[in-house]
Amino acid sequence: MKFTDGFWQLRPGVTALYAQEAFDIWETDAAADGAGLQITAPTVVIAKRGDILNRPTLSVELSSPLEGVVRVRISHHTGGTRHGGFDLPGAVEGAGAVSIADDGAGLVTSGPLTARIAPGDPWNLSFEVDGVRVTGSGHKSQGYMQLAENADVRHGVAGNARSGLGAPHSKAYLHEQLDLGVGELIYGLGERFGPLVKNGQTVDIWNADGGTSSEQAYKNVPFYLSNRGYGILVNDPGHVSFEIGSEAVERVQFAVAGEELEYFVIAGPTPKDVLSRYTALTGRPPIVPAWSYGLWLSTSFTTDYDEATVTGFIDEMTRRELPVSVFHFDCFWMREFNWCDFEWDPRVFPDPDGMLARLHDKDLRVCVWINPYIAQRSPLFAEAAAQGFLVKRPDGSVWQWDLWQAGMGLVDFTNPDATAWFQAHLRRLVAQGVDCFKTDFGERIPLEVEYFDGSDPSRMHNLYTQLYNKAVHDVLVEARGPEDAVVFARSATTGGQSMPVHWGGDNTSTFASMAETLRGGLSLAFSGFAFWSHDIGGFEGTPDAGVYKRWTAFGLLGSHSRFHGSGSYRVPWAFDEEAVEVTRVFTHLKMQLMPYLFQAGVDAASTGIALARPMQVEFPDDPSVAYLDRQYMLGSDILVAPVFTPTGDVEFYLPAGTWTHLLTGEEVQGGGWRRENHGFTSLPIYVRPGAVIPWGARHDRPDYDYLDGLTLRVFPGGEGEKSVRVTTPDGRTQTLNADLSKVTR
């Protein structure tokens, strides 16, 4: 959201009140997290006593909710009702030390991070990591912006404007601008499908169902990470508008509607340090079960299928030695127009209990599709409406529309009884034999409604997905235990990383969409999400055989892998026989990599670092990786560069050192760009110099005893001895030592 007209002027209808000085600074015990600093920031420089009259003032609080994190709360009028921020399970009291320096500056020091507010004029709030200033809020940075009716501050509406789900306008906003240094780059802000580096972009934090080929996002997270050793979380679940060097080109601006803005500065100095502190504050993922890492096969969306179809797919995958771990039933496991009634369509699944038992006998897990909408034709609609379980309009009627499902209503998860009612239907399915749920949608959340608990609809728009996914995840934790609970979710916001897994939404069946899908996953990894998947081959349309095969290799080199589409089956023999071979090669490879991948997942539960991670996370000191978004690291030691061309040509960058191709054993020197050509059963997959990869003995399933027949593959480029930790699916852990001089091929 842009408030200015160039450097000198404001846009028509905008009145700006900026913090001009720190008039006084004092220590207080009334801050949000115990001891803190309170600053009076008048919107004019107070030169004489009379200047205090008729002058709006901003109140600024500094405190620390966690080691290495500083909270900044800016308020215009403090007497209003606080709308609240995100749940912060890691917040503690008194994490920082507060002091007033001899020169009158106020200091909040927390771990390696210090916030320093200079007294007097001009306004100068700086943030230092290990004694080095990394960013700050200076002149005309903290602003209270008042908008007249004719104010022109936006171009279009954030979100699904056609559906009336765009972010609301407000008459007043608070914004902050933090300095953007020369060469400084910004990453994150959720699963975004445009360029990985966010500089120059306007980003609206507003969940929407826009597909991967748009600026909209299913998973909006108001958190960004800088390559200068810090991160910023805006603690507001509503609409947050970011201008990343796109209005004031030497600053990052973020704005929220209303009278209060709260954000956290999170220290590095490395990207891993920032992500670790951010996820410690907002939540980390649990350890997800080993079976979930295997291949998920879907019915696809609008295809015709019954038990015979499902069994035919599974048996043929087995015959061709293509291991499947999870079979997913998409929407039409329920009868059309009834979504959701949580009942198997008896016309095509007359014996669901028997079918689920037969699938389990084939050593498969079962996933079924759900969403939080109740269609008018569903028998559950009248029941839910009568009991007040659906979101209502201000006049007391049930909110309904016809987009997606005719006359559908929206479950009100702010109502504990509604949540319990929804969960009871899920428990029935779990008892029947369903192992996990695909929680689709959760982004199309209206504004002209009232919630049971009085929540602000503009804040619930993004936060709804958190309540929805938690309701489902809690059922699975209760039934399966925390070590065996998995959702397959599309929408999310801050904190959603604690309920994995998430997939990338509706892409198209093209190389371009394959690349934008990867950008979305890397951006999500920069936003604290450790586990991620996507529709192999693309959702919309049917991929040609080349796209399908390249996407299969890419899709199986991640934490979670699913064949899924819209109107056509995604079994490999539907494309060509080579697609079968590609699927076999990369499913077998992933199964043998499971000791390595599962350990990375175990580590993510304590660090928050993603399995498929941006190059910038692993090589923050290499300036050549700064803009890379067509390759990634799978764990800390394996580099993957998917092939995005029909010819098999691929261009990628290898950091310095001796890298080894995982499949061929070829050794190449890094420190520059490479151009290679690969057939469909290969791609650039290089092992980091001096790495030790624990290599599993089985290629038929993901959940085996990794220590039985385990091999440590030692790669050139290292010296001495290296310890490798291996955790088995049942929780046993063993640390093994490898001699780096004994290189294996």
N, C-alpha and C positions, 0 to 999 in steps of 0.2 A: 504494500500500500504506500503510495507516494504522496507526501504532503507538500513538497516544495516544487517550485517552478524554476528549475536551475539552481545555481548556488546562492543567489541573492534574494530570491523572492519566494513567497508562499503561493500555493495554488488558490484560485478564487474560492472564497468562502471559508478559508482555513485561518484560524487564529492560533498562534503558537505561544506557549508560555514555557520557557526553558529554565532549568536550574542554572542560576548565574554564579552562585558562590556557596561555599559551605560556611554559613553565617555562624553557627556554633556546632560543636561536636562534643558529645558526652557519653560516658559509659552508662549502660543500663542493664538491669536484670530482666527487663520486660520484653526483650527480643524474642523472636519465634523459637529460638533454640537455646534459651538461657542467656548468658552474658553476651552483650553485643555493643554496638555503637549506634547512637541516634544522631542524625544530622538534620538540621534545618536548612533547607535549600530554597531561599526566596527566588522569585522569578525576575527580580531586578537586583542590582547591586545596592546594598543598603549604605548610603553615604551619610545620611543624617537621620535623626530619630523619626522625623515625619515620614520617611520612606517606607516605614513598616505598615502604614495605613492603606487600606484598600488594595492590598497586594496579595494575589494568590501565592501560596508557598507549597513546595513539595516537601514531604517528610520521607527521609531515607533511613532504612535500618540495614545494618550489616551484622551478620552473625555467621556461625558455622554449624551445619547439621551433621558433619562427618569429616573425619580427617582428610585434608586436601581439598575441601569444598567450602566455598563462601557463598552465603545467601545474600542477595540484594533485594530489598523490598522498597519500591517507590510508590508513594500514595499521594493523591491530591486531597480528597476528603476521606478521612479515616473512619467516619461514623457509620458508613453504610454496612450492609450485610456482606461478609466475605463469601465469595462463591467457592473458594477452596481450590486446591491444586490436585496433583496426582497423589496417590498413596505412595509413601516413601518408607518402605519397610526398614531401610538401613539408617534412617535418621536417628541421631542420639543428641542428648543435651550436652552443652559445654565442650564441644570438640575443639574450639579455637581459643587462643589467648587474646585478650583485648587490652589495649594500652593507648595512652596518649603520649606522644613523643615530646621532647623538649621544644621543638618548633611548633607545637600545637597540632601536628598531624595525628589523625586517628588511625590505628593499626588493628587489623584482625588477622592473626596468623594461625594457620591451620595446616600442619604438616609442612610441605614445601611451598605452600601458597600463602601469600600475604596480600591483603587488600589495604591500600593506603589512600586515605582521603586527606587532601591538603586543605588547610584552613584558608578562608577568604576567597578572593576573586583572582582568577576565574575558577569555575568549577573544574575540579581535577580529581577523579577517582581512578586509581591505577591498580593493576593486578600484576604481581610478580611471582614467578615460579623459580625457586632456587636462587632468588636474588636478582633475577633478570625480568625486566618489565616485558610482558607478552601482549597486553592490550590494556585499554582503559576507556573511560568515559570522560570526554572533555567538553569544550565550549559547544553549546547548542546540541548536546547529545541526549540528555534527559529532557523530554518534552511532554507537556500536557496539551493535546491538540483538540481544539473545539471546532466543530464543523457546522456551518450554516446549511440551510436546506439546499442551496445551490452549489455546495462544495463538490469539486471534481477531484476525487482522490483515487479513483479506481477505474480500471478499464475492464468492463465485464464483471462477472460475479464468480467468486471462488466456489467450486463444487459443481454439482449437477444442476445447472441453472434451469434447464428445460423442465426438470422435475419439480421446480420450486424448492430445491434443497440447497440453494446458494447461501453462503455465510451472510448473516444479517448486517445491516448498516447500523452505525451508532452515531450519536452526536458528539461523543468525546472518546479520545483514545490517549493512552499513555505509550510513549515509545522510548526506547533506549538505542543509542548508537555506540558501538564499540569499535575502536580503531582497527583498521585492516592494514597491516604493514606491507612494505614492498616485498613482493614474492610470496605473500601469505595466501594460502589456499584453504578453502572451506569444504568440508565433506559432511554427509549425513542427511538429516531432516527426513528420515524415513525411507521407505522403498520408492525411490523416484527413478524414472526410466530415461530421463534426459542425461546430459553429461554428468559424469561422476563428480567433477569439480563444480561447485555451486556458484563460484564467482560470476557476477554478471546476471544472475537469475533473480526473479521474483518468485518466492515460494509461499503458497498459502497452505497452512496446516488445517486441512478440512477434508475429512474422509469422503471419498466419492467413488462411485462405480464407473470409472472412465476407461478401463482397459489399459494395457501397457503401452499403447501408442499415443498417449496423451500426457499433458502436464499434470493431470489429476493422479491421485494415489489412493490406494486402499489402506495403506499403513503410514499414517502421518505421525511424525515424532518431532516435537519442537526442541530437538537437540542437535547441535552441530559440533564438529571436531575440527580444530585448526591444526595445520602442520607446524604451528609455532609452539606447540606444547600445552594446549589447554582445550577445554570443551565448555559449551554453554547449553544449559537446559532452561528453557522458559517454562516455569511451573504454572501452566494454565492449560486446562484440557479443552478450552474453547478455540475459537478461531485466532490463530497467531499468524501475522503477516510478516514475512521476512523480505528484506531488500539486501541482497548480498553483493555489495559493491555495485548496485544497480540504480540507486538514487544518489546517495552520497558515495561516490566511487571509492573513497578511501575509508569507508566504514561498513560494518554490518548493522543494519537496523532491524529491530523487531518491535511490533506494535500489537497491543490488545485493546479491546473496547473496555471502557469503564474508568474506574477511579484508582485502580491498583495494578501494578505490574511487578511480578516477582520472578527473579531468575537466579540461577546458580552458576558460579564459575568453578570449573572442575580442573584440578591440576594434572599435569603430565608428570615428567616431561615427554614421555613417549606416547604414541597412540594407544598402546596396550595399557599404560598406566591410566590414561584418561578413561578408556572403556571399562577398566576394572573398577575404578572409583564410581563411574556413572552407574554401572549395574549393581554395585554394592549398595548404592543409594536407592535405586528404583526397582531392583529385583533381578535375580539371576535365574537361568533355567534350571530345572531339575535334570538329573541324568535320565535320558530317554532310553527305552529298552532297545536291546540289540536287534530284535526282530524288525523294528521299524526302519532300520537302515536298508533292508532288502528292497527288492523291486515291488512297487505297488502297481497292480493292473486294474484298469477301470472298465466298466461297461461303456464308457463315454456318456454324453448327455442325452441327446435326442434319438439315439439308436433304438432299435427293437431288440429286446432280449428277454429271456426267461432262464430257468435253471439249466435247461439243455444247452443254451448258448454259453452260459457261464462255465459249465462243466466242460464243454468242448474247448473253450479257450484254455482252461487250466490244464486239461489233459494233453493238449497239443504243446503247450509250453514245456510240460514235463518230458514229453517224448523227444523234444528238440534240445533237451538239457539247458533250458532257460529257467533258472530258479525264480520263483515268485514267492513272496512272503505274505503279501496282503492283497486280498481282492476287495475292490471298492464298488459298491452299488451306488450309482448316481441317482438323480431325482426320481426317475420313473420306477423305483422300487415301491413308491407309493402311487396311488391312482391319480391321474391327471385332475387338475382343479382342486385337489385335496391337500396340497402342500401347505402346512405340514399337519398330518393327522397321525403320523408315527405308526401307520398300519401297512403291512405288506399288501400289495395289490393281489387279491385272491385269483384274478383271472390269469396271471402269469406266474404267481408264486403261491400255489394252493397249500403247500406244506413248508412254511418257512422254518419251523422248528427242525424238521427233518433235514432240510437243505443246509441249514447252518451246521448241524451235526456232521453232515457229510463233508462239508467244506473243512471243518476242523479235523476230520479224519484224514484229509489230504495235507494236514500240517499247515494250514493257512489261517491267518487272522482275517477278520471281516470288518470292513469299514462301511458305514452307510452315511449318505448325505442328509443334512438337515439345514434348516435356517430358522430365524426367529420370527417368521411371519406365519400367521394362521389365515388361510384362505376362507372366504365366506362359505364356500360349499363344504368345507371340512366340518364334521360333526363337533369338533372341538371349539369352533368359533362361538357358537351360541353359549356353550358352557363357560368359556373364558370371559365373554362379554358380560354374562349374567353375574359372574363373581368379581368383576372389576379387575380382571387380570390383563386387560389390554390398555394400551396408552389411549388417553382420551383427549378430545378437543376441549377448549375452554368452556364450551356450552354443556359439557358433560356427556356428549355423544362419543361413541368409539371413533377414533381416527381410522379412516379407511381410504384406500385408493385402488386403482386397477392396474397400476404398473407392476409387472411380474406376475402376480396372482390376482384374479378377479376378486375385488372386495376385501382384500386382505387387511388384517389388523396386525398390530405390533405388540409382542409380549412386553409387559412392563416389569423389567427386572429390578426396578427400585422397590417393588412390592414383594416382600419376603414370601407371601403366600403364592403369588404368581410364579416366583422362581421355584418354589417347592413343587407346584403343580407341573411345571415344565419338566423338572428333573424326574418326577415320578414316571413320566412317559419314557424318559431315557433309561431309567432303571429297569423298566419292563423289558426294553430291548436288550439291555446288557444281560439280564437274566435269561433271555432267549438265546443268547450266544453272540451278540454283536460285541466286538472288541474295542472299537474306537469310532469316532464321529468326525466327518468332514463338516466343519461349521462354516458354511457359505454365508455370504452377504454380511450384514451388520453395518453397512455404510450408508444406506438410504434411510436416514433417520430424520424425521420431520421436525420443524421448529414451532409451528402453531399448535402446540399440544401442551398438556399438563401431565406431570408425572405424579405417581402415588406419594412419593416422599417430598414433593415440592421442588425437585431439582430444576435448575435453570436449563431450559431446552437447548440454549445455544452452547452450553458446556456439555450437555448429554449427547450432542450430536457425535462428537468424537469419542466420548467416554463410554457410550452404549456398548461398543464392541467388547470392552473390558468386562462388563457385567455379564454379557452373553457368553463369552468364551469361558469365564470363570464358572458360571453355572454348569456348563458341560464338563469342564475339566474336573471340577469337584466331584461329580458323579463317578468319573473314571478313577480318580484317586481313591475314592471310597470303596469302589468295587474291586479294583485291580491292585491297589497300593500305589504309592507315589513313583515307584520304580518301573511301573508298567502302564502308566497313563499317557496317552497321546491323543491330541486333537490335530486336525489338519485344517488350519484356519486361514481365511483370506484377509480379514480386516484386523487391524490392531492399532494401538497407540502406545505411548510411554507405559512401560510395565508389562506389555503384552509378551515380552520375551520370556516371562516366567511361565508361560503356558504354551510350549511348543507342540507341534511344528507349524510353520506358516508356509503357504505357497504363493506364487507370484501373480495369480489372477489371470485374466483373459488376455492372452497374447494371440498373435496370428501365426500362420504356418509358413513363415518366411525366414530367411537368414537375418534380415533387418530386425525382425521381432525377437529372434534368438539373441541378438546382440543387446537389444534394449532390455530383455529379460535379465541378462547377466548384469547390466548396469544397475537394475533394480535390486538384485541380490547383494551386490557389493555395497550399494548405498544403505541397504538394510543392515548389513554387517557393521557398517560405520555408525549405526544407530542402536547398537547393543543387542541385536538378535543373533543368536548362535546357530540356529538350525533353520534351514530354508530349502524349499523345493520349487518346482515349476512344472508346467504341463509339457512333457517331452513331445516334440513335434509341433507344438503350438495348439491352441484351443480352437480358434476360429478357422474354418476352412480345413482342407485336407492337404498335408504337406506332400511335395513330391518325394520320391525315394531318397534323393540326395539330402534334402533338408532333414528328413526323418533320421537317416543314418548319422549325420553329423550331430544332430541334437541328442541322439541316443548316447553317443560317446560323452558329450558334455553333461547330459543329465545324470549319468551314472557316476560321474566324478564330482559328487557333492554329498552332503549329509543324507538327503532323502531324495528318492527317485520315483517318479510316477508317470506311467503312460496314461494319458487322458486326452480327450478331444470333445468336440461338440457333436457333429453329425455323422461321424464315421468311426469305425473301430480302429484301435491303435495297436493291434497285435502285429508283430513284425512281418509275418508271412503275407499280410495284406499288401505289402509294398514290393518286396522281392526277396529272393533267397539270401542275397548278400546282407539284407537287413537282419535276417535271422542270425547270421554269423557275427555281425557287429554286436547285436544284443548279447550273444553268447560270450564274446571276447570281453566285453566291458562289465557284464554282470559277474563273470568269473573273477575278473580283476578286482572288482569291488569287494567280493567275498573274501579274497585273499588279503586285501588291505584292511579287513575289519579290525584286527588287533591295533592297528595304527589309528583308524578312524574312531573306533569306540573310545580309545584313550583320549583322543582330542575332544570327544563329547563329554567325557568325565571331567577333563580339565576345564571345559567351558562352564561347568556348574560351579567352579570356584574362581574363575577369572572373568567370565562373560565374553571371552574372545571367540569369534565365529569359527566354524570349521572351514568353510569356503570364505576366505578373507582377502581383502584388497592387498595388492602389492605394497601399498604405503604403510600398512600395519607391520609388515615384516621387515621392510627396508626403509625406515623413515629418514635415514641419513643419505640415501641415494637420490639425488635430485632428478635422475632420469625416470624414476617411477611415478613422479608426482601426478601425471595426467593419465596414467594407464588405466583403461577400463575394458580391455578386450582379453585380459588374462587375469589369473588369480592364483593364490596359494591355497592348496588343499591341506589344511594343517600347516605346521611350520616348515615342512621340508619338501613338499611336492608342488611344483609349478605346473599349471595347466593353462594352455592357450587353445581354446576351442577354434575349430575351423569354421569360418563364416562365409566361405566362397564355394561355388559349385565346382571349381577347378581343383580344390584341395590346397591352394596356395594360402599360406598363413605367415604373417609377420609379427614378431614378438621380441621382447627384450629379456635378456638374461643378465642379472647382476654379476659382479666380478666373481671369479673362481672357476673351478672345474665342475661342471654340471654333467650329469649322466642321464641318458634317456632311460626311463624306467622299463620300457618294453624291449629295447634293442641292446642296451648296455653301451651305446656309443657315448664317448666322452667328448665334450666340447668346452671351449673356453668362453666364459661369460665376459661381462663388461661392455656389452654392445647389443645391437639389434641383429636378428637372424631372419632370414627368409627361407622357408622350407615348403616342400610339397608332400602331402600325405594322402595315402589311400584311406578308404573308409574304416579300416580296422586299426588305424593309428592316428595320432595327433601329437603335437608337442607336449610331452609330459616328462618333465625333467626333475631329477632329485638334487637337492641342495648339496653343495660341497660338504663332505664330512658327515653326512646324515647317516643314521642307523634306522632302518625301517623294519619294524617287527612284521614278519610275513606269515600269514596263516596257512594251515595245511589243508584247508577245505575250500572248495569253490561252489558248493551246492546250497549253502545257507549262511545267513549272517550271524546266527546265534549258536555258536559252537564253543567248545573249550579252547580258547586261543593258545593256551599253554601246551596243549597236546600237539606235538609235532611242530611247534613254533620254530621259525628260522629268523635269525637276525641278519638282515642284508646290510652290509657295510659298504659305503660308497666313498670314492676317493675325494681327497681334499681336506682331510682332517688329520690330527695328530693326537697321540696319547690314547686315553680310554674315555668312553662315554657311557653313561647310565641311561637305560631305557626302561620306562615303566609300562607294564602291561596289566590291564584290568579285565577280568573275564566277565561275561554277562551275569554271572551269579555273584559278582562282587569281590572275588578273590583278586588280590593284587600282588604282583611280583616285580621286583626291580632287578634287571639283568644288566650286566656290563659287557661292553664290546670293545675289542682292541681295534682301533681305527687303522692300524697298519695292515690288518688282514682284510683287504678289500675283497668283496664277493661280487660275482657277475650275475 
